[in-house]
Amino acid sequence: MLLQQWYSYQKQPDDDVTTHIVKLENLAHRLQTLSEKIPNQMIITKILITLPPSFKYFISAWESTQPNERTYQSYLTHKSYFKAHH
């Protein structure tokens, strides 16, 4: 059931972007506590593909970085962008 939630999850219209990201991260954490393997890259990808269109420039910039630089740690350092632009 949780895994199905993960794959079908979309941003809720009433959620700001920060809330949306927190919900996805919490869902991933809940899955991981149930021994489901949710790689960090999958979490980042899920967040990016569910962001509203106003974040297209951020997504484009993220995808333009070298693949080896698209780490979860790098994502966390850019996370403040979401708070400033929601």
Gaussian input, Z-matrix of N, CA and C with variables (Angstrom, degrees):
# hf/3-21g

backbone

0 1
 N
 C     1     B1
 C     2     B2     1     A1
 N     3     B3     2     A2     1     D1
 C     4     B4     3     A3     2     D2
 C     5     B5     4     A4     3     D3
 N     6     B6     5     A5     4     D4
 C     7     B7     6     A6     5     D5
 C     8     B8     7     A7     6     D6
 N     9     B9     8     A8     7     D7
 C    10    B10     9     A9     8     D8
 C    11    B11    10    A10     9     D9
 N    12    B12    11    A11    10    D10
 C    13    B13    12    A12    11    D11
 C    14    B14    13    A13    12    D12
 N    15    B15    14    A14    13    D13
 C    16    B16    15    A15    14    D14
 C    17    B17    16    A16    15    D15
 N    18    B18    17    A17    16    D16
 C    19    B19    18    A18    17    D17
 C    20    B20    19    A19    18    D18
 N    21    B21    20    A20    19    D19
 C    22    B22    21    A21    20    D20
 C    23    B23    22    A22    21    D21
 N    24    B24    23    A23    22    D22
 C    25    B25    24    A24    23    D23
 C    26    B26    25    A25    24    D24
 N    27    B27    26    A26    25    D25
 C    28    B28    27    A27    26    D26
 C    29    B29    28    A28    27    D27
 N    30    B30    29    A29    28    D28
 C    31    B31    30    A30    29    D29
 C    32    B32    31    A31    30    D30
 N    33    B33    32    A32    31    D31
 C    34    B34    33    A33    32    D32
 C    35    B35    34    A34    33    D33
 N    36    B36    35    A35    34    D34
 C    37    B37    36    A36    35    D35
 C    38    B38    37    A37    36    D36
 N    39    B39    38    A38    37    D37
 C    40    B40    39    A39    38    D38
 C    41    B41    40    A40    39    D39
 N    42    B42    41    A41    40    D40
 C    43    B43    42    A42    41    D41
 C    44    B44    43    A43    42    D42
 N    45    B45    44    A44    43    D43
 C    46    B46    45    A45    44    D44
 C    47    B47    46    A46    45    D45
 N    48    B48    47    A47    46    D46
 C    49    B49    48    A48    47    D47
 C    50    B50    49    A49    48    D48
 N    51    B51    50    A50    49    D49
 C    52    B52    51    A51    50    D50
 C    53    B53    52    A52    51    D51
 N    54    B54    53    A53    52    D52
 C    55    B55    54    A54    53    D53
 C    56    B56    55    A55    54    D54
 N    57    B57    56    A56    55    D55
 C    58    B58    57    A57    56    D56
 C    59    B59    58    A58    57    D57
 N    60    B60    59    A59    58    D58
 C    61    B61    60    A60    59    D59
 C    62    B62    61    A61    60    D60
 N    63    B63    62    A62    61    D61
 C    64    B64    63    A63    62    D62
 C    65    B65    64    A64    63    D63
 N    66    B66    65    A65    64    D64
 C    67    B67    66    A66    65    D65
 C    68    B68    67    A67    66    D66
 N    69    B69    68    A68    67    D67
 C    70    B70    69    A69    68    D68
 C    71    B71    70    A70    69    D69
 N    72    B72    71    A71    70    D70
 C    73    B73    72    A72    71    D71
 C    74    B74    73    A73    72    D72
 N    75    B75    74    A74    73    D73
 C    76    B76    75    A75    74    D74
 C    77    B77    76    A76    75    D75
 N    78    B78    77    A77    76    D76
 C    79    B79    78    A78    77    D77
 C    80    B80    79    A79    78    D78
 N    81    B81    80    A80    79    D79
 C    82    B82    81    A81    80    D80
 C    83    B83    82    A82    81    D81
 N    84    B84    83    A83    82    D82
 C    85    B85    84    A84    83    D83
 C    86    B86    85    A85    84    D84
 N    87    B87    86    A86    85    D85
 C    88    B88    87    A87    86    D86
 C    89    B89    88    A88    87    D87
 N    90    B90    89    A89    88    D88
 C    91    B91    90    A90    89    D89
 C    92    B92    91    A91    90    D90
 N    93    B93    92    A92    91    D91
 C    94    B94    93    A93    92    D92
 C    95    B95    94    A94    93    D93
 N    96    B96    95    A95    94    D94
 C    97    B97    96    A96    95    D95
 C    98    B98    97    A97    96    D96
 N    99    B99    98    A98    97    D97
 C   100   B100    99    A99    98    D98
 C   101   B101   100   A100    99    D99
 N   102   B102   101   A101   100   D100
 C   103   B103   102   A102   101   D101
 C   104   B104   103   A103   102   D102
 N   105   B105   104   A104   103   D103
 C   106   B106   105   A105   104   D104
 C   107   B107   106   A106   105   D105
 N   108   B108   107   A107   106   D106
 C   109   B109   108   A108   107   D107
 C   110   B110   109   A109   108   D108
 N   111   B111   110   A110   109   D109
 C   112   B112   111   A111   110   D110
 C   113   B113   112   A112   111   D111
 N   114   B114   113   A113   112   D112
 C   115   B115   114   A114   113   D113
 C   116   B116   115   A115   114   D114
 N   117   B117   116   A116   115   D115
 C   118   B118   117   A117   116   D116
 C   119   B119   118   A118   117   D117
 N   120   B120   119   A119   118   D118
 C   121   B121   120   A120   119   D119
 C   122   B122   121   A121   120   D120
 N   123   B123   122   A122   121   D121
 C   124   B124   123   A123   122   D122
 C   125   B125   124   A124   123   D123
 N   126   B126   125   A125   124   D124
 C   127   B127   126   A126   125   D125
 C   128   B128   127   A127   126   D126
 N   129   B129   128   A128   127   D127
 C   130   B130   129   A129   128   D128
 C   131   B131   130   A130   129   D129
 N   132   B132   131   A131   130   D130
 C   133   B133   132   A132   131   D131
 C   134   B134   133   A133   132   D132
 N   135   B135   134   A134   133   D133
 C   136   B136   135   A135   134   D134
 C   137   B137   136   A136   135   D135
 N   138   B138   137   A137   136   D136
 C   139   B139   138   A138   137   D137
 C   140   B140   139   A139   138   D138
 N   141   B141   140   A140   139   D139
 C   142   B142   141   A141   140   D140
 C   143   B143   142   A142   141   D141
 N   144   B144   143   A143   142   D142
 C   145   B145   144   A144   143   D143
 C   146   B146   145   A145   144   D144
 N   147   B147   146   A146   145   D145
 C   148   B148   147   A147   146   D146
 C   149   B149   148   A148   147   D147
 N   150   B150   149   A149   148   D148
 C   151   B151   150   A150   149   D149
 C   152   B152   151   A151   150   D150
 N   153   B153   152   A152   151   D151
 C   154   B154   153   A153   152   D152
 C   155   B155   154   A154   153   D153
 N   156   B156   155   A155   154   D154
 C   157   B157   156   A156   155   D155
 C   158   B158   157   A157   156   D156
 N   159   B159   158   A158   157   D157
 C   160   B160   159   A159   158   D158
 C   161   B161   160   A160   159   D159
 N   162   B162   161   A161   160   D160
 C   163   B163   162   A162   161   D161
 C   164   B164   163   A163   162   D162
 N   165   B165   164   A164   163   D163
 C   166   B166   165   A165   164   D164
 C   167   B167   166   A166   165   D165
 N   168   B168   167   A167   166   D166
 C   169   B169   168   A168   167   D167
 C   170   B170   169   A169   168   D168
 N   171   B171   170   A170   169   D169
 C   172   B172   171   A171   170   D170
 C   173   B173   172   A172   171   D171
 N   174   B174   173   A173   172   D172
 C   175   B175   174   A174   173   D173
 C   176   B176   175   A175   174   D174
 N   177   B177   176   A176   175   D175
 C   178   B178   177   A177   176   D176
 C   179   B179   178   A178   177   D177
 N   180   B180   179   A179   178   D178
 C   181   B181   180   A180   179   D179
 C   182   B182   181   A181   180   D180
 N   183   B183   182   A182   181   D181
 C   184   B184   183   A183   182   D182
 C   185   B185   184   A184   183   D183
 N   186   B186   185   A185   184   D184
 C   187   B187   186   A186   185   D185
 C   188   B188   187   A187   186   D186
 N   189   B189   188   A188   187   D187
 C   190   B190   189   A189   188   D188
 C   191   B191   190   A190   189   D189
 N   192   B192   191   A191   190   D190
 C   193   B193   192   A192   191   D191
 C   194   B194   193   A193   192   D192
 N   195   B195   194   A194   193   D193
 C   196   B196   195   A195   194   D194
 C   197   B197   196   A196   195   D195
 N   198   B198   197   A197   196   D196
 C   199   B199   198   A198   197   D197
 C   200   B200   199   A199   198   D198
 N   201   B201   200   A200   199   D199
 C   202   B202   201   A201   200   D200
 C   203   B203   202   A202   201   D201
 N   204   B204   203   A203   202   D202
 C   205   B205   204   A204   203   D203
 C   206   B206   205   A205   204   D204
 N   207   B207   206   A206   205   D205
 C   208   B208   207   A207   206   D206
 C   209   B209   208   A208   207   D207
 N   210   B210   209   A209   208   D208
 C   211   B211   210   A210   209   D209
 C   212   B212   211   A211   210   D210
 N   213   B213   212   A212   211   D211
 C   214   B214   213   A213   212   D212
 C   215   B215   214   A214   213   D213
 N   216   B216   215   A215   214   D214
 C   217   B217   216   A216   215   D215
 C   218   B218   217   A217   216   D216
 N   219   B219   218   A218   217   D217
 C   220   B220   219   A219   218   D218
 C   221   B221   220   A220   219   D219
 N   222   B222   221   A221   220   D220
 C   223   B223   222   A222   221   D221
 C   224   B224   223   A223   222   D222
 N   225   B225   224   A224   223   D223
 C   226   B226   225   A225   224   D224
 C   227   B227   226   A226   225   D225
 N   228   B228   227   A227   226   D226
 C   229   B229   228   A228   227   D227
 C   230   B230   229   A229   228   D228
 N   231   B231   230   A230   229   D229
 C   232   B232   231   A231   230   D230
 C   233   B233   232   A232   231   D231
 N   234   B234   233   A233   232   D232
 C   235   B235   234   A234   233   D233
 C   236   B236   235   A235   234   D234
 N   237   B237   236   A236   235   D235
 C   238   B238   237   A237   236   D236
 C   239   B239   238   A238   237   D237
 N   240   B240   239   A239   238   D238
 C   241   B241   240   A240   239   D239
 C   242   B242   241   A241   240   D240
 N   243   B243   242   A242   241   D241
 C   244   B244   243   A243   242   D242
 C   245   B245   244   A244   243   D243
 N   246   B246   245   A245   244   D244
 C   247   B247   246   A246   245   D245
 C   248   B248   247   A247   246   D246
 N   249   B249   248   A248   247   D247
 C   250   B250   249   A249   248   D248
 C   251   B251   250   A250   249   D249
 N   252   B252   251   A251   250   D250
 C   253   B253   252   A252   251   D251
 C   254   B254   253   A253   252   D252
 N   255   B255   254   A254   253   D253
 C   256   B256   255   A255   254   D254
 C   257   B257   256   A256   255   D255

   B1=1.4503
   B2=1.5348
   B3=1.3281
   B4=1.4642
   B5=1.5190
   B6=1.3173
   B7=1.4617
   B8=1.5307
   B9=1.2976
   B10=1.4643
   B11=1.5308
   B12=1.3221
   B13=1.4681
   B14=1.5200
   B15=1.3310
   B16=1.4632
   B17=1.5258
   B18=1.3154
   B19=1.4602
   B20=1.5222
   B21=1.3050
   B22=1.4646
   B23=1.5307
   B24=1.3214
   B25=1.4617
   B26=1.5292
   B27=1.3194
   B28=1.4599
   B29=1.5231
   B30=1.3152
   B31=1.4643
   B32=1.5260
   B33=1.3100
   B34=1.4615
   B35=1.5299
   B36=1.3151
   B37=1.4717
   B38=1.5304
   B39=1.3153
   B40=1.4661
   B41=1.5251
   B42=1.3220
   B43=1.4676
   B44=1.5189
   B45=1.3332
   B46=1.4537
   B47=1.5281
   B48=1.3119
   B49=1.4627
   B50=1.5198
   B51=1.3117
   B52=1.4619
   B53=1.5243
   B54=1.3160
   B55=1.4657
   B56=1.5210
   B57=1.3166
   B58=1.4645
   B59=1.5313
   B60=1.3119
   B61=1.4655
   B62=1.5218
   B63=1.3161
   B64=1.4707
   B65=1.5268
   B66=1.3140
   B67=1.4685
   B68=1.5269
   B69=1.3327
   B70=1.4656
   B71=1.5213
   B72=1.3210
   B73=1.4613
   B74=1.5299
   B75=1.3219
   B76=1.4697
   B77=1.5206
   B78=1.3152
   B79=1.4583
   B80=1.5277
   B81=1.3243
   B82=1.4637
   B83=1.5264
   B84=1.3231
   B85=1.4671
   B86=1.5300
   B87=1.3249
   B88=1.4725
   B89=1.5271
   B90=1.3184
   B91=1.4676
   B92=1.5262
   B93=1.3227
   B94=1.4621
   B95=1.5208
   B96=1.3185
   B97=1.4644
   B98=1.5265
   B99=1.3334
   B100=1.4683
   B101=1.5269
   B102=1.3248
   B103=1.4655
   B104=1.5227
   B105=1.3203
   B106=1.4626
   B107=1.5240
   B108=1.2956
   B109=1.4604
   B110=1.5289
   B111=1.3068
   B112=1.4627
   B113=1.5306
   B114=1.3269
   B115=1.4658
   B116=1.5360
   B117=1.3043
   B118=1.4612
   B119=1.5203
   B120=1.3336
   B121=1.4619
   B122=1.5260
   B123=1.3161
   B124=1.4590
   B125=1.5307
   B126=1.3206
   B127=1.4675
   B128=1.5291
   B129=1.3169
   B130=1.4640
   B131=1.5234
   B132=1.3133
   B133=1.4649
   B134=1.5176
   B135=1.3184
   B136=1.4664
   B137=1.5264
   B138=1.3094
   B139=1.4662
   B140=1.5271
   B141=1.3242
   B142=1.4643
   B143=1.5232
   B144=1.3286
   B145=1.4675
   B146=1.5250
   B147=1.3182
   B148=1.4626
   B149=1.5276
   B150=1.3211
   B151=1.4614
   B152=1.5296
   B153=1.3181
   B154=1.4697
   B155=1.5316
   B156=1.3233
   B157=1.4711
   B158=1.5290
   B159=1.3123
   B160=1.4694
   B161=1.5282
   B162=1.3225
   B163=1.4629
   B164=1.5196
   B165=1.3314
   B166=1.4639
   B167=1.5298
   B168=1.3278
   B169=1.4669
   B170=1.5231
   B171=1.3192
   B172=1.4600
   B173=1.5235
   B174=1.3278
   B175=1.4670
   B176=1.5179
   B177=1.3206
   B178=1.4632
   B179=1.5304
   B180=1.3219
   B181=1.4686
   B182=1.5209
   B183=1.3311
   B184=1.4658
   B185=1.5253
   B186=1.3274
   B187=1.4614
   B188=1.5200
   B189=1.3297
   B190=1.4607
   B191=1.5219
   B192=1.3194
   B193=1.4641
   B194=1.5232
   B195=1.2964
   B196=1.4614
   B197=1.5289
   B198=1.3257
   B199=1.4704
   B200=1.5287
   B201=1.3302
   B202=1.4659
   B203=1.5340
   B204=1.3422
   B205=1.4638
   B206=1.5240
   B207=1.3207
   B208=1.4701
   B209=1.5233
   B210=1.3019
   B211=1.4622
   B212=1.5216
   B213=1.3070
   B214=1.4629
   B215=1.5270
   B216=1.3097
   B217=1.4661
   B218=1.5263
   B219=1.3208
   B220=1.4614
   B221=1.5269
   B222=1.3208
   B223=1.4671
   B224=1.5322
   B225=1.3197
   B226=1.4661
   B227=1.5233
   B228=1.3279
   B229=1.4602
   B230=1.5284
   B231=1.3237
   B232=1.4629
   B233=1.5294
   B234=1.2938
   B235=1.4606
   B236=1.5318
   B237=1.3111
   B238=1.4663
   B239=1.5280
   B240=1.3240
   B241=1.4667
   B242=1.5280
   B243=1.3248
   B244=1.4611
   B245=1.5257
   B246=1.3103
   B247=1.4629
   B248=1.5273
   B249=1.3258
   B250=1.4594
   B251=1.5275
   B252=1.3267
   B253=1.4663
   B254=1.5158
   B255=1.2894
   B256=1.4660
   B257=1.4774
   A1=111.12
   A2=117.23
   A3=119.80
   A4=111.67
   A5=116.44
   A6=119.79
   A7=110.22
   A8=116.41
   A9=120.66
   A10=109.78
   A11=116.70
   A12=121.14
   A13=110.51
   A14=116.09
   A15=121.52
   A16=110.72
   A17=116.35
   A18=119.97
   A19=113.19
   A20=118.33
   A21=120.18
   A22=113.15
   A23=117.63
   A24=120.93
   A25=112.08
   A26=114.89
   A27=123.16
   A28=108.13
   A29=115.51
   A30=120.18
   A31=109.06
   A32=115.61
   A33=121.46
   A34=109.05
   A35=118.22
   A36=120.90
   A37=114.27
   A38=117.63
   A39=120.33
   A40=114.01
   A41=117.83
   A42=121.47
   A43=110.67
   A44=116.07
   A45=117.54
   A46=107.14
   A47=116.64
   A48=120.27
   A49=111.61
   A50=117.56
   A51=120.17
   A52=110.79
   A53=117.37
   A54=121.42
   A55=110.41
   A56=115.76
   A57=121.02
   A58=111.08
   A59=116.68
   A60=121.20
   A61=110.70
   A62=116.60
   A63=120.23
   A64=110.23
   A65=117.36
   A66=120.40
   A67=111.34
   A68=116.84
   A69=119.81
   A70=111.44
   A71=116.81
   A72=120.06
   A73=110.75
   A74=117.10
   A75=120.23
   A76=111.57
   A77=116.93
   A78=120.67
   A79=110.31
   A80=117.00
   A81=120.97
   A82=110.39
   A83=116.76
   A84=120.68
   A85=110.72
   A86=116.71
   A87=120.11
   A88=110.82
   A89=116.56
   A90=119.93
   A91=110.87
   A92=116.00
   A93=119.85
   A94=111.49
   A95=118.16
   A96=119.65
   A97=111.44
   A98=116.32
   A99=121.16
   A100=111.20
   A101=116.01
   A102=124.15
   A103=113.83
   A104=117.96
   A105=120.94
   A106=107.47
   A107=116.38
   A108=121.03
   A109=108.94
   A110=115.95
   A111=122.23
   A112=106.16
   A113=117.03
   A114=119.45
   A115=111.25
   A116=115.51
   A117=120.52
   A118=111.96
   A119=116.72
   A120=119.92
   A121=110.86
   A122=117.30
   A123=120.65
   A124=110.59
   A125=116.62
   A126=120.54
   A127=109.51
   A128=116.44
   A129=120.91
   A130=110.29
   A131=116.86
   A132=120.85
   A133=111.09
   A134=116.90
   A135=120.65
   A136=110.43
   A137=116.99
   A138=120.39
   A139=110.10
   A140=116.56
   A141=120.41
   A142=112.69
   A143=117.37
   A144=118.91
   A145=113.03
   A146=116.97
   A147=119.38
   A148=112.69
   A149=117.21
   A150=120.24
   A151=110.07
   A152=116.81
   A153=119.50
   A154=111.13
   A155=116.93
   A156=121.33
   A157=114.39
   A158=118.08
   A159=120.40
   A160=112.74
   A161=117.48
   A162=121.69
   A163=112.60
   A164=117.81
   A165=120.26
   A166=112.49
   A167=117.73
   A168=119.42
   A169=111.17
   A170=116.71
   A171=119.79
   A172=109.98
   A173=116.76
   A174=121.22
   A175=109.99
   A176=116.89
   A177=121.18
   A178=110.94
   A179=116.82
   A180=120.41
   A181=110.71
   A182=116.83
   A183=121.02
   A184=110.33
   A185=115.97
   A186=120.45
   A187=112.34
   A188=117.16
   A189=121.27
   A190=112.78
   A191=117.36
   A192=119.75
   A193=109.71
   A194=115.54
   A195=120.76
   A196=109.43
   A197=117.45
   A198=119.96
   A199=113.92
   A200=117.06
   A201=119.08
   A202=112.54
   A203=117.11
   A204=121.26
   A205=112.00
   A206=117.93
   A207=122.33
   A208=109.76
   A209=115.18
   A210=120.86
   A211=109.94
   A212=115.19
   A213=119.73
   A214=110.12
   A215=116.77
   A216=120.71
   A217=110.33
   A218=116.67
   A219=120.57
   A220=110.65
   A221=115.84
   A222=120.32
   A223=110.14
   A224=116.66
   A225=120.31
   A226=111.56
   A227=117.50
   A228=119.63
   A229=111.32
   A230=117.07
   A231=121.04
   A232=112.58
   A233=116.78
   A234=121.30
   A235=112.08
   A236=117.38
   A237=120.07
   A238=111.15
   A239=117.00
   A240=121.35
   A241=110.18
   A242=116.71
   A243=120.71
   A244=111.18
   A245=116.52
   A246=120.07
   A247=110.90
   A248=116.14
   A249=120.52
   A250=112.87
   A251=117.29
   A252=120.31
   A253=114.11
   A254=118.42
   A255=118.14
   A256=107.14
   D1=-47.34
   D2=178.88
   D3=-63.55
   D4=-39.48
   D5=179.99
   D6=-64.20
   D7=-38.70
   D8=176.60
   D9=-63.50
   D10=-41.37
   D11=175.84
   D12=-58.33
   D13=-43.74
   D14=-178.93
   D15=-58.36
   D16=-50.10
   D17=-175.36
   D18=-71.88
   D19=-26.68
   D20=-177.97
   D21=-98.86
   D22=-3.67
   D23=-173.85
   D24=-63.43
   D25=134.40
   D26=174.81
   D27=-132.07
   D28=156.80
   D29=177.29
   D30=-62.33
   D31=131.92
   D32=177.72
   D33=-79.72
   D34=138.75
   D35=-176.26
   D36=-54.97
   D37=-33.27
   D38=-178.19
   D39=-85.21
   D40=-8.13
   D41=-179.07
   D42=-86.23
   D43=135.42
   D44=169.27
   D45=-76.84
   D46=172.10
   D47=-174.24
   D48=-64.35
   D49=-39.09
   D50=179.59
   D51=-61.95
   D52=-44.67
   D53=178.05
   D54=-62.09
   D55=-42.86
   D56=178.62
   D57=-57.62
   D58=-47.36
   D59=-178.97
   D60=-64.44
   D61=-42.92
   D62=178.80
   D63=-60.92
   D64=-42.20
   D65=178.70
   D66=-61.57
   D67=-43.34
   D68=178.36
   D69=-64.93
   D70=-43.81
   D71=179.15
   D72=-63.18
   D73=-39.85
   D74=177.75
   D75=-65.31
   D76=-40.67
   D77=177.75
   D78=-62.88
   D79=-43.02
   D80=177.52
   D81=-61.79
   D82=-42.66
   D83=179.35
   D84=-62.59
   D85=-43.40
   D86=178.59
   D87=-60.96
   D88=-40.50
   D89=177.71
   D90=-64.51
   D91=-41.73
   D92=-179.42
   D93=-65.60
   D94=-33.10
   D95=177.48
   D96=-70.24
   D97=-18.33
   D98=175.96
   D99=-95.78
   D100=17.06
   D101=177.84
   D102=70.37
   D103=19.32
   D104=172.62
   D105=-82.05
   D106=136.09
   D107=178.98
   D108=-87.84
   D109=109.06
   D110=175.25
   D111=-119.02
   D112=95.99
   D113=-178.85
   D114=-62.21
   D115=149.28
   D116=179.57
   D117=-54.54
   D118=-38.63
   D119=179.92
   D120=-62.52
   D121=-34.36
   D122=178.07
   D123=-68.61
   D124=-37.34
   D125=177.55
   D126=-63.13
   D127=-47.14
   D128=179.47
   D129=-60.45
   D130=-46.85
   D131=-179.54
   D132=-60.59
   D133=-44.10
   D134=179.44
   D135=-60.98
   D136=-42.27
   D137=178.08
   D138=-61.98
   D139=-48.06
   D140=-177.13
   D141=-62.18
   D142=-42.00
   D143=-176.50
   D144=-76.92
   D145=-9.71
   D146=178.74
   D147=-108.88
   D148=5.85
   D149=177.00
   D150=-74.43
   D151=151.38
   D152=177.86
   D153=-68.14
   D154=161.52
   D155=-178.48
   D156=-55.81
   D157=-25.77
   D158=-179.63
   D159=-64.22
   D160=-11.40
   D161=179.41
   D162=-99.83
   D163=14.49
   D164=-175.76
   D165=-60.73
   D166=-33.16
   D167=179.98
   D168=-70.61
   D169=-38.23
   D170=176.00
   D171=-63.57
   D172=-45.22
   D173=-179.67
   D174=-61.82
   D175=-44.07
   D176=178.89
   D177=-61.43
   D178=-42.83
   D179=178.60
   D180=-64.47
   D181=-41.32
   D182=179.18
   D183=-61.42
   D184=-45.53
   D185=-178.04
   D186=-70.53
   D187=-18.97
   D188=178.55
   D189=-82.13
   D190=-14.89
   D191=179.13
   D192=-74.36
   D193=159.12
   D194=178.01
   D195=-61.68
   D196=137.97
   D197=-179.29
   D198=-52.36
   D199=-37.44
   D200=-179.16
   D201=-71.82
   D202=-11.80
   D203=177.53
   D204=-95.53
   D205=-7.25
   D206=-179.48
   D207=-87.53
   D208=63.84
   D209=-178.05
   D210=-97.65
   D211=165.91
   D212=177.80
   D213=-63.81
   D214=-36.97
   D215=178.24
   D216=-63.10
   D217=-42.09
   D218=177.53
   D219=-63.89
   D220=-41.18
   D221=176.44
   D222=-58.40
   D223=-44.47
   D224=-178.92
   D225=-61.48
   D226=-36.13
   D227=179.29
   D228=-70.31
   D229=-26.74
   D230=178.52
   D231=-90.54
   D232=-5.48
   D233=-176.02
   D234=-60.29
   D235=-28.34
   D236=179.07
   D237=-62.25
   D238=-24.80
   D239=176.61
   D240=-57.62
   D241=-40.20
   D242=-178.11
   D243=-64.16
   D244=-40.45
   D245=-179.93
   D246=-65.93
   D247=-37.66
   D248=-177.52
   D249=-76.38
   D250=-21.50
   D251=-173.68
   D252=-119.58
   D253=22.75
   D254=177.72
   D255=-93.49

